[in-house]
Amino acid sequence: MGYSKIHKFFTRWISVAFFVVAITTAPAQSRLVAAAEAVQLTKDGVMKFTPTFLKDGNELLFVVFVKPTQFQIMRLKMDDGLVQPLHQDETNQEMDIAVSWDGNYYAYIKAVGTLSTSIEIRDFQRNNVGHVAPGKGFASYRSPAFAPDNSCLLFVFPEDTNQQIFSVGLSGDDRKQLTHNQGINNWPCYSPNGEQIVFSSTQDGNYEIYKMESDGSHIERLTNNPTMDMRPRFSPDGQRISFTSNRDGNYEVYVMAADGSSLQRVTNQPERDDYPTWHPDGNRLVIISERNGRHDLYSLSVP
């Protein structure tokens, strides 16, 4: 099955509408840097999503398309390449995994019915910490992200048709809405000091990257490009942001300074490079790269 068909299947479950509306401003120019040769981490070639490191960088969690009706969270050991399911006996769909900054907790999206999901928050001893019950209607939660101090968990949900960013405590209570615009908001990520959140939004017409204070105030637009900029992630030191963009005609991975300057393109493949996540050392990214129609995890150094 080709990438586009599988991706449509995935997005049906997560209930998010991607669209691009051209804007008249000229796109910012990026500089292609000579990154080190990428190291292939998996070799099964199947579709993968949302990689995220555990605190020490020795293990990586990600979602894999194990069969036509099953998405499952897998755990990769970086030293020997061993890949195993995080939940051996889980039969429900598992999507969008996140790990807390201290490595004590993880959160993921779990399908509990047709186009309906919950958020499950657990520690790594499999104890249930918190739960966010399915929302109203046929809609799915997306993109969980922990605050650095574990004070809350971010997620997105299509509230009153517009997908907004929310926060809850780790028990799943104290729900707060952080964005209130007319666009689709997704992929929130805290800065390491917990003071800011970077995210992607269509509030100005197409997916651009924005930054706001942790309470949702003082929204600042960081990119200005007529195509799609998405999945931003702060580096461990908070100085840089990685993201995916098709601004050069193909989905590639980019890095910029936290203020939106010093844009660099760090991949250059004819197929799709996506889902960049920082290694805890701040010098490497793990991405999902499509090569010859196969989709695997690769690690590459970032200058």
N, C-alpha and C positions, 0 to 999 in steps of 0.2 A: 504494500500500500504506500503511495507517494506521500511526501511530507504534507502537502496541502490538504489531502483528505483526512489524514490523521489529526492534523492541527484543528480542522473544523470539528472533528469528533470531540477533541479535548475541550475546545471552547464552548461546545454545546453544554457540556457538564458544568463548566465553571461560569457559564451564563454571562459572558462579557462580549460587548460589541466593539470590534475594532473598526475604525474608519479614519480616513485621511481627507481633510479638506485643505486645498491649497491656499496659501496666504501669499501676499504680494512681496513681502520683504525677502531680501536675498539671504541665502543660507551662509552661515559662518564657514570659513575655510578651515579644514583640518590638515594637520601635518602627519604624514605616515611615518612612524618610527620603525626602526629595525629591531623588532623584538626577537628574543632568542627562539630557537626552534621549539615548537610545541611538543610536549611529551604526552603520548597517548596513555590514558589511565584505564579505559575500558575497551573491550574489543567485540562486544556482542552486536553492536550496530543498531540496536533498537531505539525508539524514541525515548528521550529523557527530558526532565524538566527540573527547575528550581534546586540546583545544587547548593548546599550550605555546609560550612565546616563546623566541626566541633571545636571547642576552645583551643586545644593544643595543636590543631592542624594535622593530627595523625589519622583522623577519620572524617569521612564526608558522607552526608546524607543527600539523597536525591530521589526524585519520583521517576519511575520507569513504566513504560507501556508494555506490560508483561504479556497481555493477550488482548484481542479486540474489545473485550468488555471489562478489562481490569487494569487500573493504575495502582501501583504499589510503591511504598517507600522502601528504599534499599540503603544499606550501610556498607560503605567501601573503606577498607583499611588501606592506607596509603603505602605502608611498608611492603606488603605482599600482594596487593591487588585483590584480596578476597572480598567478594560481594555477597551479602546475605540480606534477606528481608529483615526490616526492623521489627515487624510484627509477623511472626511466622504463620499464625492461624487467621489472620484478617481476611475476610472475603468481600468487605465493602470497598468502594473506591477510596483511595487515599491521595490527596492532592496538596500541593503548596506547603511544604515543610519549612519550619523555622526553628532555630536553636538559640537559646538565651546566650548573652555575651559571656556569662560565667560558666556556661556549659552544663548547668544543673537541670535545665528544663527544655522541653521542645513542645511545639504546637503544630498542629496540622489540620487540614480540612478533610472531613470525613463525610462521604455521601450516606445519607440516611433514608433516601427515597428518590423518586424521579425528580431530577433537577432541584434537589433540596439537600442542604449540607449543614453540618454542625462544625464547631471548632472545638477540638480536644486539646487540653493542656496537661502534660504529664511530666514527671521527672524520669530520669533514666533507669530507675528501678521499676518502671511501669506503673507507679502509683498515680492515680488521677488527682490532679491539682485543681483544674477548673474546666468548665464546660460552657459554651455559648450555644444555646438551643437554636434550631433552624429558624430563619427569619420568615417573614410573611411571603406568601406567593411562591411561584416557581423561580427562585433566585438563589444564587450561591454566594457564600463568603469567598473572599480571595485574600491572598498576600499577607499572612500574619507576620508580624515583626515585633520583637521584644524591645522594650526600653532597656538601656544599659544597666540600670539599677533594679530591673524587674518590677518596677512600680506599675507597669501596665503593658498591655499587648495591643498593637495596632492591627487593624484589618480593614477591608473595604467591603461595601455592600451597596446594592442599588436601591437606595432609600428614595421612595417616591419617584422612581424611574431613573434618577441620576445617581451614578455610583459615587459614593462619598467615603471618606476616611473616618474611621471611628477608633476609639480606644476603650478597653475594658481592663479591670484589674485581673490578676492572674487566676482569681477564682471564677471569673466570667461575669462579675457584677460591675456596677458603677460605669455604665455605658455612657460615653460622651461622643458627640459628633464634632469633628475638627474642621472639615471643609463644608462649604455651603454654596458652591458655585453650580453653574448649569452644565458643566462638562462631565466627562468620565474620568475619575481619579483612580489611580492604581499604583502598586509597587512602592509603598512607603518604606523608608529606612531611616532610623535614627542616626544622628551623628554620635561619635563615641562619647562625647560629654553629655549627651542627652538633651542638649539645648535646642537642636534643630531637627527637622524632618525633611528629607529630600523625597520627591515623588514625581510621577508623570501625570499629566492632565491634558484634556482637550478643551479646557475652559476658554482658550483663545482660538479654537478652531481645529487644531490638529495636536497630536501628542507632542508636548514639549516637557522639559524638565524644570521643576520648580523647587524652591526651598522655602520653608516656613518655620516659625518658632514652634516649639513643642505644644503650645496651646492652640495652634492653628492661626495665629496672628502673623502679620507682616509677611505676606506671600511675595516672593521674589522669583521672577522668571530667569532661568539660567541659560536656556538655549533658544535659538531663533532660526528655525529651519522648516521648510515647507513640507517635509515628509514626516517620519515618525521617529521620535527619541523616547526610549522606554527602558524600564528595569534599572533605574539608577541605584548605585550602592556606594556609600561612603567607604573610603579606605580605613584601615584600623587606626591610623593617626588622625583621621578627619581632614586631611589636607587635599585629598583628591576624590573624585567621583567617577566610577566606571558606569557605562551604560551601553545599550544596543541601539543602533540607528541604521536606517536604510538611506541615509542622506547621499551616499555615493553610488546608489543604484543597486545595492545588495546589502543584506543584513550583516553588519560588521560590528566589532567591539571597539569602543572609544574610551579614552580617559581624559578628564579635564580637571583643572583646579577647582576647589570647592566654591569659588566665586564665579565659575563658568568660563574662565580664561584658559589659555594654554591648551587648547584642544588638540588631542593626538589620536590618530587611528592606530590601533595596535594589532589588528588582524587584516589579512589580505587574501581571502579565499574566494573562489568562484561560487561556492555554495554558502549556506547560512552559518554564521557564527553568532551565538546568542547566550543568554543567561550568565553573564560574568559574575563571579563571586570572588571576593578577596581571600587569599590565604591569610591566616593571622599574622604572618611575618610582614605583610604589607608590600612584599616585593613580587608577588606572583598572583595571577588570576587563574581560576579554573573556569572553563567555558564549555558549552555544548557546541560541538562543531559537526556540521554535515559535510562528509567527504565521500564522493562516489555514491551518494544516496544513503549512506550509513551515518548514524548519529551516535557519537561517543563523547566522553569526557576527555578534555585535554588540559594540561597545565602549561602555562607560559609565563616567562619572566616579563616584568613591565619596567622599562627604564625610568 
